[in-house]
Structures are given as C-alpha cells and as structure tokens.
Amino acid sequence: MNFELSETQSILKDSVERFVAENYSLDKRQSIARSELAFSQDNWKKMAELGWLSITVPESAGGFGGNQIDSMIMMEEFGKGLVLEPFFISSVVAGQILCELSNEEQKQNWLPRLISGDCQLTFAYAEEQSRFDLEDVLTRAKLDEEGGFIIDGTKSMVLHAASADAMIVSCRTSGGQYEKKGISLFLVPKDLEGIHIDSFETVDGQRAAEVRFESVRVDGNALLGEEGDAFSTIERAQQSGILALCAEATGIMECLYKDTASYTQDREQFDRPMSEFQVIQHRLVDMFMEYEQCKSMLLRATLEFVHNPDGPSRSIHALKYLVGKTAKFIGENAIQLHGGMGMTEELNIAHYFKRLLTIDILFGNSDYHLEKFAA
C-alpha cells in the first residue's frame, strides 16, 4: 500500500507543524491552560483562517472535503504541541454529526459559523451510569403539544461545554435504557433556560463539564436526522473520534521517546552518557518499537474506516487498546529515565503523560476495547 502523503496533505502537515512551533512552547501552553477558557481565541481564529475548521466539511457546504486521513495528519501534529483548542470535539466529532444529519436549514444556520470560527460545538453523550456504552441513555426528550421536545437528564464529561455555543445531545425518545433503537440527537443552544453547566479542569489542563437539562424546551428543528434512529451516526462519530485521539496520542508518544533518547545522550552517569549503557539502549528500542506498532495500526484502522465507514470496527478496537497499553508503557519509561525531573511541571514529559492518560479514558479505555475486540 502507498502511505505517502499527497502534495496537499504534505502542505497541511507543514502548516500545522509551523503553527505548533510558533504558538505552543511549554510556557505559552501553560499560560493558555491557566486562562478562563483554557484555550486561545486568537489561535482558534487562526485555525479558521487557515481553513482547518472546515477540513472534514463537504465541499458542497463550503468545506475542504477531507476525511479521517486529513484529521489524522492534523491531530498527530497537535499531539506533539499538546494543543488546547477544541478542534477535536467541535470539528472532528460534532462537526461530522452535523454534516451527516443536519437538514438544509440547520446547515445554513450552523456550518458557515463553524467554518469561520464564530461558533463552537460539543457532543454530550456520556452519562454517569453509562461509562463507555453509547446505547445506555437515560436523558429523555418528550414530544410536547406544539411539536417541540422537552429534555430532562444529565450528561457527564462534556468537553468544553462552557465555551461551546451549542451541544449535540443524545436523548432517548423511545425504548428502554439499553436499547440502540430509540436514541435521537438534538442540536441544543447553550443559552436555553433550564441548562446548568458545572465546568471543571481535567487532569491534562483542559475543560469539561457536568451538564444538567431541567425541562429544557427545544423546537422541532433541533432534532438532527430521524427521530429514534441516531445510534449508527453516534457510533461512526465515536469511531472517527477514536481515530483522531489515537493520532494525537501517536504524536505524543513520538515526542516522548525522542525527548527521552535525547536526554539519555546528554545526561551522564559514572562519567559516561546514559545512552551508552546497554540496559538503557534496550529500553529505548522497546519504546521505539511500541510506538511504531501504534503508528502502523493507526494507518491501517484509518484507511479501513475511510474506505468502509460502516464496516467492522475490529481494527478500531484493536487500535484503541494498543494505544492505551503502549501510552502507559512509553510514558512510564520516559518518566523513569528522566528521574525525578520527569514528574515536574517544568518539562513536557509530565504534561504529555497526563494527556495520554486522558486520551485512554475518552470513548472507552484499553480494557473496554480489548473486551469489544475479543467479542
């Protein structure tokens, strides 16, 4: 198979690489993470100007018309800089759902603003009792007499909910708690009466929230797609999100093993560089080989999904499991080989590892996907 990037993809990769180099030194990232939004509005506008927010939007809707390969290229570079802007949840996940299910009026109201950076979206799918099961939905949307819906329930770990302009919310409109049939998606503006957002900082310096819906009324046009038939779209969005997260994790792991190799060449023990000791060399080779396996699996799973989005998800389960296991191995070894310095806020190492731990939890951890793969 030909894994070479096209000319357009190479230009995209180079532009993201320059953006990260210019805007994401460790000091700048720490400053952005401590801000109220935990990301930079200037950086968000710059992403819009460069056309990145339209990367997976169809050309017919004014977008770039790209696919998960283009998202992979960007997310891998974002991982190297630990980029904080909500590109993943707004453009990759919520943007895909919007493009797939929205009608013409919804497209005209939201897609141009999403592409221009004037609005952000998030995806509220997880609930306290559901853990990683997408079909376990207790949040309900009931049809009212005027043709609208009344939403009641609570969503957990809604990424960047406080800064988003609207949320795509999974609700049960029919069926039992664990049924895939009967789940609908609604595009809900954040400022509606009855929405309560409890925002908090995550371990990797980003923001998430618990969101409560108390008799929140939305009109009939808030429904995305057919009522009760959204599960397959949610599942595809999850798979696309996993591919993007694993690309980000792969970029992080590349930096971890390279930074660790460089450190062992500079750091001396017993009047010799650490890299000359055989046990250290073996450890570095193991880190490199684990990273390469993840990179190969990422390419395979991404290409399979692009060519057949409705096909079997076995490769995606394998990828998420492998990335979770490998991230822990590479991260722990990087910290150990750096010694006490690896745990400090002054080095990228600890920040990389925190982000890897967060990625492992999102859309199912490694143990969950190992069970799915086996099944």
N, C-alpha and C positions, 0 to 999 in steps of 0.2 A: 504494500500500500504506500501511497505517496503522502508523507506527513509534512512536506514543505509548505510554508505559508505562501499564499498568493501575494502579489505586489501590494494590493490594498490592505491585506492583513498585516503585512510587514510594516507598512506605514502606520497603521493603527497601533501596533505594538511599540514602535519607536516613539510615537506621540505620547502614549501612556507612560512609557519609561521616562521620558523627559519631564512630564508632569510630576511624577513621583519624586524625581531627583530634585526638582526646583521647589516643591511645596511640602515635602514630607521628611525633613530631617527629624531626629528624635525630639529635639527641643520644640520645633514647630508643632509636631503631633501632640506633645504633652500640653502645649498651650491651647490647642484646639479642643482636646479632650476635656479640659477644665472649663471650657466656655459653657454658656447656658444650654445651647443646642447640642453640644458635643460633636459638632461638625462645622465646617466653614461655609457660609452662604456664598462667599466670593469664589471658593473652589467649585461649589455647585453650579454657579452661573458659568464658570469657565468650562465645566463639563458640557453644559448645554450648548455653549458657543462652538465647542469642538465637535458637536453632533453626537456625543456619546450617549446621551439620554434617549436617542431615537434608534439605537443600534439594532434592536430587535423588532422595531415597529415596521410594518409593511410599507413598501414604497407608495402604495396607493393611498396610505394615510399620512404621507409626508415624512416617513421614516427612512432609515438606511436599508431596511430589508434584510438584515443579517440574521444569524441563527446562533445556536449554542456554542459553535466554534468561535465566533467573534466574542461572545461573552466570556468564554474560557480564556482567550488571549488577554482580555482586559482584567479579569479577576485575578489571574496569575500575577500580573504586574502590580495590581492593587495590594495583593497579599505581601509583596516584598516591601511596600511602604507602609503597611498597616493603615490603609486609607480609611477614614472615618465617615465619609459622606454616604448617605443611604442608597447608593446605586443598586445594591443587591436586592433589597426588599422593594424598592419603588419601581425600578426599571426592569429588573430581571423577572421577579416573581409577580408582583401586582400588575406590571405593565403587560406581561404575557397574558394574564387572565383577562384584562381589559380588552386587549386586541382580539382575543379569541371569542369572547361572549358579548361584547357591547353592541348595541344597535346603532343606527346612524346618528341619532340624537345624542346618545352617550359618547360616541366617538368625537363628535364635533365639540361637545362641551368639555371633554377632558384631555383627549390626546394632544391637541396643539399646546395646551398649557403644560402638559407633562414633558413634551419635547423641548419646550422653551425654558424649562426650569422654573416656571411660575407656580407650579404646584408639585406636591409630593404625595405619593400613595403608600399605604402599608397594607399588610394582609393579616387579618385577625382570624386565626384558625384554631389555635391551641386552647384547651380548657384544662382546668385543674385536675379533673378526673381522667382526662383522655390520654395523658402522657404523650405518646407518639402516634396514636391511632387516629387517623384523619376522619374515620367514619363515626367516632364516638363524639357526638354533638348533642348537647343539652340546650344550648341557646336556641330559642324558638322565635319564629316570625309568624304571626297570625294575621290573616286577611281581615281587614275591617270593612265596614259598610260602604266606605267611599272608594274602595278599590286600592287602598294603600295597605301597608303592613305595620304591625306593632311588634317591635323587637324587645325581648327580655332575655337577659343572661349575662355571663361574664366570660371574657377572653383573657388568657394569660400570655405573658411574654410577647406582647405585640411590639415589634421592633419599631423604634422611632415614632411611636403613636403620638407623642406630644407635639412633634413638629410637622406631622403629616396633615394635609388638608382634608383628606378623606381616607376611609378604611374600606377595604373589601372584606366583608364579614360573612363567614359561613354560618348558616342558620338552618334549623330543622323546620320544614314546613309541613312535613307529614312523616309517618313511620315511627319506629322505636329508636331508642338511644343508639344502638349499634348498627342500624341499617344503612347501607350505602344509598339506597333509594330514598328520596325524600329530603335530601340536603340541597339547599339553594344558596346562591351568592347574592349579596346586596352591596351596592356602592353607597356608602353612608358618609355624608359630610360630617366632619368632626364637631362642628359647632351646633348640632341639633340639641334640643332640650332633652335631658334625661341621660346624656352621655357623661360618665365620670371617669377621668383618666388619672391613675395613680402612677406617675413616672418614677423610675429609679435607674441608678447606674449599674451596668453589668460589669462583670469582673474584667472584661477587656477594655473598659473605658468608654463603651458606647451607651446608648439609652434604650430602654424598653419600658413597658407599662402593663399594669392590670387595667382592663377597660370594662366597666360595668354599663350595661344597657338597661335602663329602667323605663319601660313603656315608651320607647323611642319610636316615633312615628315617621315612616318614610313613605313617599308616594309610590305608585305602581311602577314608575320608570326607574326606580332604584334597583329593581330586580335585573340581574345580569343573566341572560340566557333563559332557558326554560325552567319553570318552577319545579323543584324536586329532582333535577337531573344534572347537578353540578359536580358530582363526585369525580367523574373521569377528568374533568378540567382541573380540579384541585389536585388530583394525583399527578397529572402531567406537570403542573406548576411546581409541585414538590420535587419531582424528578429533575426538572430544569434547575430548580434552586440547589439541589444536591450537587449537580454538575458544577455550578458556579462556585459553591462553597468549597468543593474539593479542589477546584482550580486555584482558589485563593490559598488553601492550605498547602498545596504543592509549591506555590511561590514562596510561602513562608518557610517550608522545610528546606528548600534550596538555599535560602539565606542562612538558615541555622547551621547547616553542615559546612557551607563555605566560610562563614564567620568563625566557626569553631576550628576548622582546618587552619585558617589564617592565624588565629590566636595561638594554637599549639606550635606554629612555626616561630612566633615571636617570643613566647614565654619560655624561659629557661629553668630547668631543674637539674641539679648536680652538674652545672656548667655546660649543659647541652640543651638544645631546643627540645621541647616535649615531643615534637613530631618525629624525632629520631628513635624514640622508644617503640619497640615492636608492638607492645600491647595497645599503645595509642594509635598506631597505624591501622591495626586490625579494627579498632573501634570506629575509626573514621571511614574505613572501607565498608563496614557494615552499615553505617549511616547513609553513605552514598548509594549502596545497593538497594536499601529500603526506599530511598527517595526515587530511584529510577523505576522501581516496580510500580510505585504510585503514579508516576508520570505516564508510564505505559498503559496502566489500567484506566487512567483519566482519558487518554486519547481514544482507547477502544470504546469506552462507555459513551463518550460524547459523540463519536462518529456513528455508533449504533443508534443513538437517540435521534440524531439529525436525519438519518435515512429511514427510520421507522419509529416515530414518537409513540405509536400505540402498541409497539411490540413488547416482548417480555422485558421485565425490569431487572432481571437477574444480574446483569453487569453493573447496574447502578447500586444494587445492594452490596455486591462484592466490593465496589469502589469505596462506598461509604465505610464499610467495615475495615478495609485495608488502610484507608486514610486515618481513621480513628486510632487503629493499633500502631501504625507507623509514626503518627504525630507524637504519640506518647513516648515511643522509643527514641526518636530523634531529639525531642525536646528535653527529655530527662538526661540523655547523654551530653547534649550541648551544655546544660546547666552544670553537670558534674565535672566536665572537662574545663569549664571556666572557673570552677571552685566557687567560693562564696560570692564572687563578683557576679556570677550568673543569676543570682536572686535579687540583685539591686535594681532600682528604678533607673539608674544611670546608663544601663546597657540595654540594647534592643532585645537581648536574649529572653528576659523575663516577659516582656511585652508580647513577643512572638508566641511564647508558650501559652500565655493566658488566652490569646486569640485562638490558638489551636484547640484548647480545652472547650471554648465556647462553640466553635465550629462542630466539634464532636457531638454536642448536645442538640444542635439545631436540626430539625427534620429527622430525628432518630439517631441514637448513639450507635457505637460499633456493635454492642451486644444485640441490640434490637435488629440491626440489619443482618447480622450473622444468622439470627433465627429465621428472618424472612428469606435469606438466601438458601438456607437448608430446607425450608418448606417448599 
